[in-house]
Amino acid sequence: MLFIIHREQVAKDAMNTFQSIISDRSMGLFSGNYKDDQFDFLFTTIQTISRPQNLQKFKQNEFDYIVIDEAHRSVANSYLNVMEYFKPKFFLGMTATPERSDSLNVFELFDYNIAYEIRLQKALEENMLVPFHYFGITDLQIDGEIINDHSQFGQLVSEDRIEHILKYTKYYGHCGNKLKGLMFCSTNQEASELSKKLNIRGIRTISLSGENSQEERENAIVRLTSDDGDLNYILTVDIFNEGIDIPEINQVVMLRSTESSIVFIQQLGRGLRLSKNKDYVVVIDFIGNYSNNYMIPIALSGNRSYSKDEIKKYLIEGKSTIPGSSTVEFDKTALTQIYKVIDNTNFSATKHLRLEYNNLKYRLGRIPALQEFITEKSIDPQLFIKSSSYGNYFTFLKKIDTTYEGTLSDYEIGILTMLSKEVSSGKRDTELRVLEIILNQGKINDQMVRDLCRNEAEYDSTINMLQLGFVKSDLFVKYGSKPIIIAQNNDWILNDELSHSQNMGTLSFHLRGIIDLGLVNYNEKYIDRKVESGMVLYERYTRKDMCWLFNWKKDSSAAVYGYMVKNNTIPIFVTYHKDDKIEDSIRYDDKFIDQNTFSWMSRNNVKITGPEIEAIKNSKEKNTLISLFVKKEDAELGQFFYLGEMEPIQIKESTIIAKNKELPIVNVVFKMKHTIRHDIYSYITGF
């Protein structure tokens, strides 16, 4: 067997590990001054083995197995030359980060065969790593500005910042008697200067970079990890991101922006190795005003969907989603910074979509079906759909993947856009199941459609959606100006243009992708539709979703705004934290009194005797459904938490002041049918 790695020390460590398990085979090193090749198991560096004079020492079939560690590097020419030369029975690649940020294909080199995979969360569950206690702390504020991507060097190494760093590293501490820490800095200059200033304060540190020899690095590690060693911290930028094993590390300090989730996990991972007398590792992340802050929750959660809802959901529920005894804590300012970056980041940008698409395509060895982005835990496919450049997966493929040969008519593309945008979310399954049965059987009996629906209103709404009756007139034209399904006797079938398509192979692939995507979404997030409205508590919905799921005949979302009385329903939409620039006349004081009680203001110039308030007042006896939808602030772009049904317990007249004029308004206090979940309540009401 030949074992290839990029550092000699790691090759030595690997050899020692193999010897401890396989003691009856000879093992040796082929690197530097060690060039004896007469061993059963040979351990080498890529720098050594890739030299032509060294390669030629071996026959092409010399080894039965070749193991390439840190296999994400194997796309480099030095590795490719070695892999091209040798003809083993088996190539095995090992890496913690097979997905690359440069669209190069690692999976292809190993025939798309993933023998085993374990991610951070699973490794923690299996006790293969020590628990970690992560603390996201706001970095130093200077003149009201938090350290950011453009901060001057002097600010990064100022005495105030050093005090700030030491305050929290001492407060959160470490496991064991001696501090054995790594500090990751943004530049070598910063690492060097911080080390000098920390040493002056009696904190024993050293900075290391690519300029330091292997011997100097190994010596520093011994000084750090020995209980009687004279170092407490090694400061570096990235030379310890991979290919280094220091199990004794008990504190990791991050003093730079999160370049990527891959780098974050690499640096976090330096402290996660099991070690004697080490029960946990402390991770202290000084979070500045960085444009990549959204990478932090992505890395910690392992959720690579890039869905803003999912990223925020993790931050809201974070403590309860980390396996075992590991914990995640953010201070309020750091959390606000991350939320702000999430809101301002465009995850539907073509560069980002192309990268994530290529990563999954390379993993599978083929073009993924739409739902596979979810089942393979990749990017949220709704990002393709929400993109103004695409609107559906077919259009994305035609523009991005030169190998894709599918063809569709403009009308068929319009249908894909309609189904992608209107029903692929899976917030209701009836349209999806109707289409699935028609594709499989050519038709669906009308009674079967009725059986799929919860009631007559949902049946009407389902048929209405598939006949384009629900959408606005401009979208009706964009989607082809004709029903997708038509009646035939007691059945429903696809319209003639779709059923007789000349591109049925391509069309069917994309229709089934949309259906499967929607049903995966439905089964994972929306199947528990137990409340009367047919929605799921604490999921997010738009005003348009509400019109659809409340079985309204037309999309009336533009007219709803704050609330509307219609079809025996009264949906109420609230932006909890109003923009400072909002006019006084609509700065309504809507607020939770507690987790069971909500105080709401009507529109101005509404009186207690008006028809809207009368409808609220008589809602119980007339069985009118009053539902509350809340978003934290305008940056959440029309995505409201559904908080359930409620009933009025107090109604009184009040006033609001606008331009020195007193306007009548009605204040209604509602009792919530369901106590608001604590994490959602804290997120909405907190700043």
C-alpha positions in Angstrom: 0.0 0.0 0.0 1.1 3.5 -0.7 -0.2 6.4 1.5 0.2 9.9 0.1 -0.1 13.2 2.0 1.3 16.7 1.6 3.3 16.9 4.8 6.0 14.7 6.2 4.9 15.0 9.8 1.4 13.8 8.9 3.0 10.9 6.9 4.9 9.9 10.0 1.8 10.2 12.2 -0.2 8.0 9.7 2.5 5.4 9.7 2.5 5.2 13.5 -1.3 4.9 13.5 -1.2 2.0 10.9 1.6 0.3 12.9 -0.5 0.4 16.1 -3.3 -1.5 14.2 -1.5 -3.7 11.7 1.6 -4.9 13.5 2.5 -7.8 11.3 3.4 -5.8 8.2 6.6 -3.8 7.5 6.2 0.0 7.2 8.4 2.8 6.1 8.8 6.4 5.0 9.6 7.6 1.5 10.2 11.3 2.0 13.1 13.7 2.6 16.1 11.7 3.8 14.1 8.5 4.0 14.1 6.7 0.6 13.9 3.0 1.4 11.1 1.6 -0.7 11.1 -2.1 0.4 8.1 -2.1 2.7 4.6 -3.5 2.6 3.2 -0.2 3.6 4.9 2.9 2.3 4.1 6.5 3.5 5.2 9.4 1.3 4.5 13.1 0.6 3.2 14.3 -2.7 6.2 16.5 -3.1 8.5 13.5 -3.0 6.5 10.9 -4.9 5.5 13.3 -7.8 9.1 13.8 -8.8 9.8 11.9 -12.0 13.0 10.3 -10.7 11.1 9.0 -7.7 8.0 7.8 -9.7 10.3 5.8 -12.0 11.6 3.7 -9.0 8.2 2.0 -8.9 6.4 -0.2 -11.3 3.0 1.1 -12.4 1.3 -1.8 -10.7 3.6 -1.8 -7.6 0.8 -1.1 -5.2 -2.5 -2.9 -4.6 -3.9 0.1 -2.7 -3.1 3.8 -2.9 -4.5 6.1 -0.2 -4.6 9.8 -0.9 -5.2 11.8 2.3 -6.6 15.4 2.0 -8.0 14.2 -1.3 -9.6 17.5 -2.2 -6.0 18.4 -3.2 -5.9 15.6 -5.8 -7.1 17.9 -8.6 -3.7 19.5 -8.6 -1.3 18.5 -11.4 1.2 16.9 -9.0 -1.5 14.5 -7.8 -3.0 14.0 -11.3 0.4 12.9 -12.6 0.8 10.4 -9.8 -2.7 9.0 -10.3 -2.1 8.8 -14.0 1.2 6.8 -13.6 0.1 4.2 -11.0 -2.4 1.4 -11.8 -3.4 0.0 -8.4 -6.4 -2.2 -7.8 -7.9 0.5 -5.7 -7.6 4.2 -5.2 -9.0 5.6 -1.9 -9.3 9.3 -1.2 -9.9 10.7 2.3 -11.0 14.3 2.9 -13.2 16.3 5.2 -14.0 18.8 2.5 -14.7 17.1 -0.9 -16.8 20.1 -2.1 -14.5 22.7 -3.6 -15.1 26.4 -4.1 -13.5 26.4 -7.6 -15.8 24.0 -9.4 -13.0 21.4 -9.9 -14.3 17.8 -9.7 -12.7 15.7 -7.0 -15.4 13.0 -7.1 -14.6 12.1 -10.8 -11.1 11.1 -9.8 -12.6 8.4 -7.6 -15.3 7.2 -10.0 -18.1 9.0 -8.0 -17.9 6.2 -5.5 -18.4 7.5 -1.9 -17.5 4.5 0.3 -18.3 6.3 3.6 -19.3 9.8 4.7 -19.7 11.4 8.1 -20.3 15.0 8.8 -19.6 17.1 12.0 -23.1 16.6 13.5 -23.0 12.8 13.1 -19.4 12.6 14.4 -20.5 14.4 17.5 -23.5 12.1 17.9 -21.1 9.1 17.6 -18.7 10.6 20.3 -15.9 10.5 17.7 -15.1 14.1 18.7 -15.1 16.0 22.0 -18.1 18.3 22.6 -17.5 22.0 21.9 -18.8 25.2 23.6 -19.0 27.9 21.0 -19.3 31.5 21.9 -19.9 34.1 19.2 -18.8 37.4 20.7 -19.0 40.9 19.1 -15.6 42.1 18.1 -14.3 45.4 19.4 -16.3 48.6 18.6 -14.2 51.6 17.8 -16.1 55.0 17.6 -19.4 53.0 17.3 -18.1 50.8 14.4 -17.4 47.1 14.9 -14.2 45.7 13.4 -14.9 44.8 9.8 -13.3 43.7 6.5 -11.9 47.2 6.0 -10.5 47.9 9.5 -7.0 49.4 9.6 -4.1 47.3 10.8 -3.6 49.5 13.8 -7.2 48.8 15.0 -6.7 45.0 14.7 -3.7 45.1 17.0 -4.7 48.0 19.3 -4.4 47.7 23.0 -8.2 48.0 23.3 -8.7 45.0 21.1 -6.1 43.0 23.0 -8.0 43.8 26.2 -11.2 42.8 24.6 -9.8 39.5 23.4 -8.2 38.7 26.8 -11.4 39.6 28.7 -13.4 36.8 26.9 -10.7 34.2 26.5 -10.1 34.4 30.3 -13.9 34.5 31.1 -14.8 31.4 29.0 -11.6 29.6 29.9 -10.6 26.1 28.9 -10.7 22.4 29.9 -7.8 21.1 32.0 -5.0 22.8 34.0 -3.0 24.3 31.2 -4.3 26.5 28.4 -3.3 25.1 25.0 -4.8 27.3 22.4 -4.8 28.3 18.7 -5.6 31.8 17.5 -6.6 32.2 13.9 -5.8 35.7 12.5 -6.6 37.5 9.3 -3.0 38.1 8.2 0.5 37.0 9.1 1.3 40.5 10.1 -1.6 40.7 12.5 -0.6 37.3 14.0 3.0 38.4 14.5 2.1 41.8 16.1 -0.6 40.3 18.3 1.8 37.6 19.5 4.4 40.3 20.4 1.9 42.3 22.4 0.4 39.3 24.2 3.9 38.2 25.2 4.5 41.7 26.7 1.4 41.0 28.8 2.8 37.7 30.0 0.7 35.5 27.7 3.1 33.0 26.3 2.6 32.9 22.5 4.3 32.4 19.2 3.2 33.2 15.6 3.8 30.8 12.8 3.4 31.1 9.0 4.5 29.4 5.9 7.9 30.9 6.4 8.6 28.7 9.4 10.3 25.4 8.8 8.6 22.1 9.6 11.0 21.7 12.5 10.1 25.1 13.9 6.4 24.2 13.7 6.9 20.8 15.4 8.9 22.4 18.1 6.2 25.0 18.8 3.5 22.3 18.9 5.6 20.4 21.6 6.0 23.6 23.6 2.2 24.2 23.4 0.9 20.7 24.1 3.4 19.6 26.9 2.0 20.2 30.3 5.3 21.8 31.3 5.8 23.6 27.9 6.3 27.4 27.8 3.5 28.2 25.3 -0.2 28.9 25.7 -1.1 30.0 22.2 0.1 29.5 18.7 -1.1 32.4 16.4 -1.5 31.6 12.7 -3.5 32.3 9.6 -4.1 29.1 7.7 -1.2 26.7 8.0 -3.0 24.7 10.6 -6.3 24.5 8.7 -5.5 20.9 7.6 -2.9 18.2 7.7 -2.1 18.7 11.3 -3.1 16.8 14.4 -3.0 18.5 17.8 -5.5 16.6 20.0 -4.5 18.5 23.1 -5.9 21.8 21.9 -8.5 23.0 24.5 -9.3 26.5 23.2 -9.7 27.9 19.7 -9.9 31.6 19.1 -11.1 33.0 15.8 -10.0 36.6 15.1 -10.9 36.8 11.4 -13.9 36.8 9.1 -15.4 33.4 8.1 -14.0 32.9 4.6 -16.1 29.9 4.0 -17.9 27.1 5.9 -15.2 24.8 4.8 -12.4 26.9 6.4 -14.6 27.4 9.5 -15.0 23.7 10.1 -11.3 23.1 9.4 -10.3 25.6 12.1 -13.0 24.5 14.5 -11.9 20.9 13.9 -8.4 21.7 15.3 -9.9 21.5 18.7 -12.3 18.6 18.3 -9.9 15.7 18.5 -10.3 13.3 21.4 -7.4 13.5 24.0 -6.7 12.2 27.5 -8.2 14.4 30.2 -9.9 16.6 27.7 -13.7 16.7 28.1 -14.5 19.6 25.8 -13.0 22.4 23.7 -13.9 26.1 24.1 -14.3 28.0 20.8 -14.4 31.8 21.0 -15.3 33.6 17.7 -14.9 37.4 17.7 -17.6 38.4 15.2 -17.0 41.6 13.3 -19.2 43.4 10.7 -18.1 40.9 8.0 -20.0 40.3 4.8 -19.6 36.5 5.2 -21.0 36.2 8.7 -23.8 34.0 7.3 -21.2 31.2 6.9 -21.1 30.8 10.7 -24.5 29.2 11.2 -24.2 27.3 7.9 -21.0 25.7 9.2 -22.2 25.0 12.7 -25.5 23.5 11.6 -24.2 21.6 8.6 -27.2 22.8 6.7 -25.9 23.7 3.2 -29.3 24.7 1.8 -28.5 28.5 1.9 -32.2 29.0 2.7 -32.5 32.2 4.7 -35.4 30.7 6.6 -33.4 27.6 7.5 -30.3 29.6 8.5 -32.4 31.8 10.7 -34.3 28.8 12.1 -31.0 27.4 13.2 -30.0 30.6 15.0 -33.4 30.7 16.7 -33.3 27.0 17.7 -29.5 26.6 17.8 -29.2 25.2 21.4 -31.6 22.4 20.7 -30.1 21.3 17.4 -26.5 20.6 18.4 -25.8 16.9 19.2 -24.8 15.8 22.7 -23.5 18.3 25.2 -22.1 20.8 22.7 -23.5 24.3 23.0 -23.7 27.4 20.8 -24.2 30.9 22.2 -24.2 34.3 20.5 -24.3 37.7 22.2 -27.2 39.9 21.0 -25.1 42.3 18.9 -23.3 39.4 17.1 -26.6 37.8 16.4 -28.0 41.1 15.0 -25.0 41.3 12.7 -25.5 37.8 11.4 -29.2 38.4 10.8 -28.5 41.6 8.9 -25.9 39.9 6.6 -28.4 37.0 6.0 -31.1 39.5 4.9 -28.7 41.4 2.7 -27.1 38.5 0.9 -28.4 37.3 -2.4 -28.1 33.5 -2.3 -29.7 33.3 -5.8 -26.7 34.9 -7.4 -25.5 32.9 -10.5 -22.0 32.5 -9.2 -23.3 30.8 -6.1 -25.9 28.7 -7.8 -23.4 27.4 -10.4 -20.9 26.4 -7.7 -23.4 24.5 -5.6 -24.9 22.9 -8.7 -21.5 21.7 -9.9 -20.7 20.3 -6.5 -23.8 18.1 -6.5 -23.4 17.2 -10.1 -19.8 16.1 -9.5 -20.9 14.1 -6.4 -23.6 12.2 -8.3 -21.7 11.9 -11.6 -24.7 13.3 -13.5 -27.2 16.1 -13.8 -29.2 16.1 -10.5 -33.0 16.0 -10.5 -34.5 19.0 -8.8 -35.6 17.2 -5.6 -32.1 15.7 -5.2 -30.8 19.0 -4.0 -32.9 18.4 -0.9 -32.4 14.6 -0.5 -28.6 15.1 -1.0 -28.7 18.0 1.5 -27.4 20.5 -1.0 -28.6 24.0 -1.9 -32.3 24.8 -1.5 -33.7 24.4 -5.1 -36.1 27.2 -4.5 -33.1 29.5 -5.0 -33.1 28.5 -8.7 -36.8 29.3 -8.9 -36.7 32.6 -7.0 -33.8 33.9 -9.2 -35.0 36.5 -11.6 -32.6 35.1 -14.1 -34.1 31.7 -14.3 -37.5 31.0 -12.6 -37.2 27.3 -13.2 -34.6 24.6 -13.2 -34.7 24.0 -17.0 -33.8 27.6 -17.8 -30.9 27.4 -15.3 -29.6 24.2 -16.9 -29.8 25.7 -20.4 -27.8 28.8 -19.4 -25.3 27.2 -17.1 -24.5 23.7 -18.2 -23.1 23.4 -21.7 -23.5 19.6 -21.6 -27.3 19.8 -21.1 -29.2 19.0 -24.3 -32.9 19.2 -23.3 -35.3 21.2 -25.4 -38.7 22.7 -24.6 -41.1 25.1 -26.3 -41.7 28.6 -24.8 -45.1 27.4 -23.7 -43.7 24.4 -21.9 -41.1 26.6 -20.2 -43.9 28.8 -19.0 -45.7 25.9 -17.5 -42.5 24.8 -15.6 -42.2 28.4 -14.3 -45.8 28.4 -13.2 -45.6 25.1 -11.3 -42.2 26.0 -9.9 -43.3 29.3 -8.5 -46.8 28.4 -7.5 -46.8 24.9 -6.1 -43.2 23.5 -5.7 -42.9 24.9 -2.2 -45.0 21.9 -1.0 -47.1 24.1 1.3 -50.0 22.1 0.0 -49.8 18.7 -1.7 -53.1 18.4 -3.6 -52.0 20.0 -6.9 -48.8 17.9 -6.8 -50.6 14.6 -6.2 -53.1 15.4 -9.0 -50.3 16.0 -11.5 -48.4 13.0 -10.3 -51.3 10.7 -10.9 -52.0 12.2 -14.3 -48.4 11.8 -15.4 -48.4 8.2 -14.2 -51.8 7.1 -15.4 -52.7 9.7 -18.1 -55.7 10.9 -16.1 -57.3 11.2 -12.7 -60.9 10.6 -11.8 -62.7 13.6 -10.4 -63.8 11.7 -7.3 -60.1 10.9 -6.6 -59.3 14.6 -6.7 -62.1 15.2 -4.2 -60.7 12.4 -2.0 -57.3 14.0 -2.0 -58.7 17.3 -0.7 -59.7 18.1 2.9 -63.0 19.7 1.9 -65.0 21.1 -1.1 -63.2 24.5 -0.8 -59.8 22.9 -1.1 -61.0 20.9 -4.1 -62.2 24.1 -5.9 -58.9 25.8 -5.0 -56.8 22.9 -6.3 -58.6 22.8 -9.7 -58.6 26.6 -9.9 -54.8 26.7 -9.4 -54.2 24.1 -12.1 -56.5 25.9 -14.5 -54.6 29.2 -13.8 -57.7 30.8 -12.3 -55.9 31.8 -9.1 -53.0 33.9 -10.6 -53.1 37.5 -11.6 -53.7 38.5 -15.3 -50.1 39.2 -16.1 -49.0 35.8 -14.8 -51.9 34.1 -16.6 -50.3 35.4 -19.9 -46.8 34.5 -18.8 -47.9 31.0 -17.9 -49.5 30.3 -21.3 -53.0 31.7 -21.0 -54.7 28.2 -20.9 -55.5 25.6 -18.2 -52.9 23.0 -17.5 -55.5 20.4 -16.9 -58.9 20.0 -18.6 -62.0 18.0 -17.9 -62.8 14.9 -19.9 -66.0 13.2 -18.9 -65.4 12.4 -15.2 -61.7 12.7 -15.4 -59.0 15.4 -15.5 -56.2 15.2 -18.1 -53.3 17.4 -19.3 -54.3 19.9 -22.0 -53.6 18.8 -25.6 -50.4 20.8 -26.0 -48.8 19.2 -23.0 -50.1 15.7 -23.6 -48.9 15.7 -27.2 -45.6 17.4 -26.5 -42.7 16.7 -28.9 -40.4 17.0 -26.0 -42.0 14.6 -23.6 -38.8 13.1 -22.2 -37.4 16.5 -21.2 -40.8 17.8 -20.1 -41.6 14.8 -18.0 -38.2 14.9 -16.3 -38.8 18.5 -15.2 -42.5 18.0 -14.3 -41.6 15.0 -12.1 -38.7 17.0 -10.6 -41.1 19.8 -9.5 -43.7 17.3 -8.2 -41.0 15.3 -6.3 -39.5 18.5 -4.9 -42.9 19.7 -3.7 -43.8 16.4 -2.1 -40.4 16.2 -0.3 -41.0 19.7 1.0 -44.5 18.8 2.0 -43.5 15.7 3.9 -40.6 17.3 5.6 -42.2 20.6 6.6 -45.9 20.9 5.9 -47.6 17.5 6.5 -48.7 18.4 10.0 -51.5 20.7 8.9 -53.7 20.1 11.9 -55.0 23.7 12.5 -58.2 24.7 10.8 -56.5 27.0 8.3 -54.5 24.2 6.8 -51.2 25.9 7.7 -48.4 24.7 9.9 -47.5 26.7 13.1 -44.2 28.6 12.9 -43.6 28.0 9.3 -43.3 31.1 7.1 -45.9 32.2 4.5 -46.4 35.1 2.2 -49.7 37.0 1.7 -50.0 35.1 -1.6 -49.6 31.8 0.2 -52.4 32.7 2.5 -54.7 33.6 -0.4 -54.0 30.2 -1.9 -54.1 28.1 1.3 -57.2 29.9 2.5 -58.8 28.7 -0.7 -59.5 32.2 -2.0 -60.5 32.2 -5.7 -58.0 34.9 -6.8 -54.6 36.1 -5.5 -55.6 39.2 -3.5 -52.3 39.6 -1.8 -51.8 43.2 -3.0 -55.0 44.3 -1.4 -54.5 42.5 1.9 -51.6 44.5 3.3 -52.4 44.6 7.1 -55.6 42.6 7.1 -58.8 41.8 5.2 -62.2 40.4 6.0 -63.1 37.8 3.3 -64.7 34.4 2.9 -65.3 34.1 6.6 -61.6 34.6 7.3 -59.7 37.5 8.8 -55.9 37.2 8.2 -53.9 39.8 10.1 -50.3 40.6 8.9 -48.0 42.4 11.3 -44.4 43.8 10.9 -43.3 43.7 14.5 -40.5 46.2 14.4 -41.5 49.1 12.3 -39.0 51.0 10.1 -37.9 54.3 11.7 -38.9 56.1 8.5 -42.5 54.9 8.5 -45.2 57.5 8.6 -46.7 58.2 12.0 -50.2 57.6 10.6 -49.3 53.9 10.0 -46.9 53.4 13.0 -49.3 51.0 14.7 -48.4 49.8 18.2 -48.9 46.1 17.5 -47.2 44.0 20.3 -47.3 40.9 22.3 -48.4 41.3 25.9 -47.1 37.8 26.6 -46.9 34.5 24.7 -50.6 34.1 24.9 -51.9 37.6 24.3 -51.5 40.0 21.3 -52.5 43.7 21.2 -53.3 44.9 17.7 -54.3 48.2 16.1 -56.7 48.5 13.2 -56.1 50.9 10.3 -56.5 54.6 11.2 -59.8 56.2 10.6 -61.6 53.0 11.6 -64.2 53.1 14.3 -65.5 50.5 16.7 -68.8 50.4 14.9 -67.3 49.9 11.5 -67.9 46.6 9.5 -64.3 45.3 9.9 -64.4 45.6 13.7 -67.9 44.2 13.8 -66.6 41.1 11.9 -63.9 40.7 14.5 -66.3 41.3 17.4 -68.8 38.6 16.1 -66.1 36.2 14.8 -66.8 33.5 17.4 -70.6 33.3 16.9 -70.2 33.5 13.1 -67.3 31.0 13.1 -64.9 33.4 11.4 -61.3 32.4 11.4 -58.9 35.1 12.6 -55.2 34.2 12.0 -52.0 36.0 12.9 -49.0 36.3 10.6 -45.9 38.1 12.0 -42.5 39.0 10.6 -39.8 40.6 12.7 -39.0 43.5 10.3 -39.3 44.6 6.7 -35.9 43.0 5.8 -37.7 39.6 5.9 -39.3 40.5 2.5 -42.9 39.4 3.0 -42.1 36.1 4.8 -44.4 35.9 7.9 -44.4 33.3 10.7 -47.9 31.7 10.9 -48.7 31.9 14.6 -52.1 30.4 14.5 -55.7 31.4 15.3 -56.9 33.8 17.9 -60.0 35.4 19.3 -60.8 38.9 20.6 -61.0 39.4 24.4 -61.0 43.2 24.5 -62.0 45.8 21.9 -61.7 49.6 22.6 -61.4 52.8 20.7 -58.2 54.7 20.7 -56.3 57.3 18.7 -53.1 57.8 16.8 -51.3 61.1 16.2 -50.2 62.0 12.7 -49.0 65.4 11.6 -50.4 66.9 14.9 -53.8 65.5 14.1 -55.6 62.9 16.2 -57.0 60.0 14.1 -59.5 57.4 15.4 -58.2 53.8 15.6 -59.4 50.6 17.3 -57.3 48.5 19.7 -58.1 44.8 19.9 -56.5 42.4 22.4 -56.5 38.8 21.2 -56.0 35.6 23.0 -53.9 33.2 21.0 -55.2 29.7 20.5 -51.7 28.3 20.8 -49.1 29.6 23.2 -46.3 31.1 21.1 -43.2 28.9 21.2 -40.6 30.5 23.3 -37.8 30.7 20.7 -40.0 32.2 18.1 -41.5 34.7 20.6 -38.0 35.7 21.7 -36.8 36.1 18.1 -39.8 38.3 17.0 -39.9 40.5 20.1 -36.1 40.9 20.6 -33.9 43.4 18.9 
